[in-house]
Amino acid sequence: MRAMLTIDKTDLSRHHVPRTLSDRVAYRLVRMVQFVAGTLFGRRYRHRTIVLETIAAVPGMVAATLLHLKCLRLMIDDRGWIRALLNEAETQRAHLMVFVSIDRPNAFERFVVLLAQGLFYNAHFLIYLLSPRIGHRIVGYFAEDAVRGYGQYLDEIRDGRQDNPPAPELAIAYWNLPPDARLSDVIAAIQEDEALHRDINHGFADALDSGRNLPGPPQIVP
């Protein structure tokens, strides 16, 4: 029986401690990107999220494409990972559309999106081509930081420092939220998504790092 990667998406505090040089490089790279985003947007969480989610939706698609091609070349089974990675990309895009429905990005932010997405897509493609393990580790650390960032956003809302408007209809439909859901409910759902992405990518990186066969598709604990 193949091993399964079991994930508890309600565990929001988990952190993968960097153990190797490549782990530390991946972690520092993510911290640098988050520092730049924090400097540009400060506490304008919605606008910061719009820019970062246009980047966050890239790695899953890159990894799924390259894994798909590898499976075709080697004529092997993907063990369910292509679908998991495509689901990650689609979920990140849903996060983006929620915030775009609340706040439209200005011209400067659109320029930042074009620049950041172009740089990140090509950089991540090359990284993943050379080392899928490092690629997944980077995404795992990005998701860790997203969990923390959305937690800070929730704290700001609960303390009355940020607005808490009604949840957009697309968010209510996507996460099956109650009709009277607020933005805080959406952010809590997104935070769980990011915890899921964190554990999937760190789990994939750990499997590749140890040289073990890849586990089966992730099994999520309710």
C-alpha positions as CSV (number, residue, x, y, z in Angstrom):
1,M,0.0,0.0,0.0
2,R,1.4,3.4,-0.9
3,A,2.1,5.9,1.8
4,M,-0.3,8.8,2.2
5,L,0.4,12.4,3.1
6,T,-2.1,13.2,5.9
7,I,-2.8,16.9,6.5
8,D,-4.6,18.7,9.2
9,K,-5.5,22.1,7.7
10,T,-6.6,23.5,11.0
11,D,-3.0,23.4,12.3
12,L,-2.1,27.0,11.5
13,S,1.1,27.3,13.6
14,R,3.2,24.6,11.9
15,H,6.7,25.7,10.7
16,H,9.2,23.7,8.8
17,V,12.6,24.5,10.4
18,P,15.2,24.9,7.6
19,R,17.7,22.0,7.9
20,T,19.8,22.2,4.8
21,L,21.5,25.0,2.9
22,S,18.9,24.9,0.2
23,D,16.1,25.1,2.9
24,R,17.8,28.2,4.3
25,V,18.2,29.8,0.9
26,A,14.5,29.1,0.1
27,Y,13.4,30.6,3.5
28,R,15.5,33.7,3.0
29,L,14.2,34.2,-0.5
30,V,10.6,34.1,0.7
31,R,11.4,36.5,3.6
32,M,12.9,38.9,1.1
33,V,9.8,38.9,-1.1
34,Q,7.6,39.4,1.9
35,F,9.7,42.3,3.1
36,V,9.4,44.0,-0.3
37,A,5.6,43.4,-0.3
38,G,5.4,44.8,3.2
39,T,7.4,47.9,2.3
40,L,5.3,48.6,-0.8
41,F,1.9,48.0,0.7
42,G,2.2,48.3,4.5
43,R,-1.2,47.5,6.1
44,R,-3.1,47.8,2.9
45,Y,-3.8,44.1,3.1
46,R,-6.3,43.8,0.3
47,H,-4.0,45.4,-2.3
48,R,-1.0,43.4,-1.0
49,T,-3.0,40.2,-1.2
50,I,-4.0,41.0,-4.8
51,V,-0.4,41.3,-5.9
52,L,0.9,38.3,-3.9
53,E,-2.0,36.0,-5.0
54,T,-1.1,36.6,-8.7
55,I,2.3,35.2,-7.9
56,A,1.0,32.4,-5.6
57,A,-1.1,31.0,-8.3
58,V,1.9,30.4,-10.5
59,P,3.9,27.5,-8.8
60,G,1.2,24.9,-8.9
61,M,0.7,25.4,-12.6
62,V,4.4,25.3,-13.3
63,A,4.9,22.1,-11.2
64,A,1.9,20.4,-12.7
65,T,3.0,21.1,-16.2
66,L,6.6,19.9,-15.6
67,L,5.4,16.8,-13.7
68,H,2.9,16.0,-16.5
69,L,5.7,16.2,-19.1
70,K,8.0,14.0,-16.9
71,C,5.2,11.4,-16.5
72,L,4.7,11.4,-20.3
73,R,8.4,11.0,-21.0
74,L,9.0,8.2,-18.4
75,M,5.5,6.7,-18.9
76,I,4.9,6.6,-15.2
77,D,1.9,7.4,-12.9
78,D,1.8,10.8,-11.2
79,R,0.1,9.2,-8.1
80,G,-2.5,12.0,-8.0
81,W,-0.1,14.9,-7.7
82,I,-0.9,16.7,-11.0
83,R,-4.5,17.1,-9.9
84,A,-3.4,18.3,-6.4
85,L,-1.0,20.9,-7.9
86,L,-3.6,22.1,-10.4
87,N,-6.1,22.4,-7.5
88,E,-3.6,24.5,-5.7
89,A,-3.3,26.9,-8.6
90,E,-7.1,27.1,-9.0
91,T,-7.6,27.8,-5.3
92,Q,-5.0,30.6,-5.4
93,R,-6.8,32.1,-8.3
94,A,-10.1,32.0,-6.3
95,H,-8.3,33.9,-3.5
96,L,-7.3,36.6,-6.0
97,M,-10.8,37.0,-7.5
98,V,-12.3,37.4,-4.0
99,F,-10.1,40.4,-3.3
100,V,-10.4,41.9,-6.8
101,S,-14.2,41.9,-6.3
102,I,-13.7,44.1,-3.2
103,D,-10.9,46.4,-4.3
104,R,-9.7,47.0,-7.9
105,P,-5.9,47.4,-8.2
106,N,-4.6,50.7,-9.4
107,A,-2.2,51.3,-12.4
108,F,0.9,51.0,-10.3
109,E,-0.3,47.7,-8.7
110,R,-1.1,46.3,-12.2
111,F,2.4,47.2,-13.3
112,V,3.9,45.4,-10.2
113,V,1.8,42.3,-11.0
114,L,3.1,42.2,-14.6
115,L,6.7,42.6,-13.5
116,A,6.5,40.2,-10.5
117,Q,4.5,37.5,-12.3
118,G,6.9,37.6,-15.3
119,L,10.0,37.4,-13.1
120,F,8.5,34.7,-10.8
121,Y,7.2,32.5,-13.5
122,N,10.5,32.2,-15.3
123,A,12.5,31.9,-12.1
124,H,10.3,29.2,-10.6
125,F,10.3,27.3,-13.9
126,L,14.1,27.2,-13.9
127,I,14.3,26.3,-10.2
128,Y,11.7,23.5,-10.5
129,L,13.4,22.2,-13.6
130,L,16.7,22.0,-11.7
131,S,15.3,20.9,-8.4
132,P,11.6,20.2,-7.7
133,R,12.5,19.7,-4.0
134,I,13.7,23.3,-3.7
135,G,10.7,24.5,-5.8
136,H,8.2,22.9,-3.4
137,R,10.2,24.1,-0.3
138,I,9.9,27.7,-1.6
139,V,6.2,27.3,-2.1
140,G,5.8,25.8,1.4
141,Y,7.5,28.8,3.0
142,F,5.4,31.2,0.9
143,A,2.3,29.4,2.2
144,E,3.6,29.6,5.8
145,D,4.0,33.3,5.4
146,A,0.5,33.6,3.9
147,V,-0.9,31.8,7.0
148,R,0.8,34.4,9.2
149,G,-0.2,37.3,7.0
150,Y,-3.9,36.3,6.9
151,G,-3.8,35.8,10.7
152,Q,-2.5,39.4,11.1
153,Y,-5.3,40.6,8.8
154,L,-7.9,38.8,10.9
155,D,-6.5,40.4,14.1
156,E,-6.7,43.8,12.5
157,I,-10.4,43.2,11.6
158,R,-11.2,41.8,15.1
159,D,-9.6,44.9,16.7
160,G,-11.6,47.2,14.5
161,R,-8.6,48.6,12.5
162,Q,-9.8,47.1,9.2
163,D,-13.2,47.0,7.6
164,N,-15.2,43.8,7.7
165,P,-17.7,44.1,4.8
166,P,-20.1,41.3,3.7
167,A,-18.4,38.4,2.0
168,P,-18.6,38.6,-1.9
169,E,-21.1,36.2,-3.5
170,L,-18.4,34.3,-5.3
171,A,-16.7,33.6,-1.9
172,I,-19.9,32.4,-0.3
173,A,-20.4,30.0,-3.2
174,Y,-16.8,28.8,-3.4
175,W,-16.4,28.0,0.3
176,N,-20.1,27.2,0.9
177,L,-20.3,30.0,3.6
178,P,-23.5,31.1,5.2
179,P,-25.4,33.9,3.4
180,D,-24.5,36.4,6.1
181,A,-20.8,35.7,6.1
182,R,-18.4,38.6,6.4
183,L,-14.9,39.1,5.0
184,S,-13.4,37.7,8.2
185,D,-15.1,34.4,7.5
186,V,-13.6,34.4,4.0
187,I,-10.1,35.1,5.3
188,A,-10.4,32.3,7.8
189,A,-11.3,29.9,4.9
190,I,-8.3,31.2,2.9
191,Q,-6.0,30.8,5.8
192,E,-7.0,27.1,6.0
193,D,-6.3,26.8,2.3
194,E,-2.8,28.2,2.8
195,A,-2.1,25.8,5.6
196,L,-3.1,23.0,3.2
197,H,-0.8,24.3,0.5
198,R,2.0,24.7,3.1
199,D,1.8,21.0,4.2
200,I,1.4,19.6,0.7
201,N,4.5,21.4,-0.6
202,H,6.7,20.7,2.4
203,G,5.5,17.1,2.3
204,F,6.4,16.8,-1.3
205,A,9.8,18.4,-0.7
206,D,10.5,16.0,2.2
207,A,9.6,13.0,0.1
208,L,12.0,14.2,-2.7
209,D,14.7,15.1,-0.2
210,S,14.7,11.6,1.4
211,G,14.7,9.8,-2.0
212,R,11.5,7.9,-1.0
213,N,8.8,7.2,-3.5
214,L,6.3,10.0,-3.6
215,P,3.3,9.5,-1.3
216,G,-0.2,9.2,-2.6
217,P,-2.5,12.2,-3.0
218,P,-2.9,14.3,0.2
219,Q,-5.5,13.0,2.7
220,I,-7.1,16.0,4.6
221,V,-8.2,15.6,8.2
222,P,-11.5,17.6,8.7
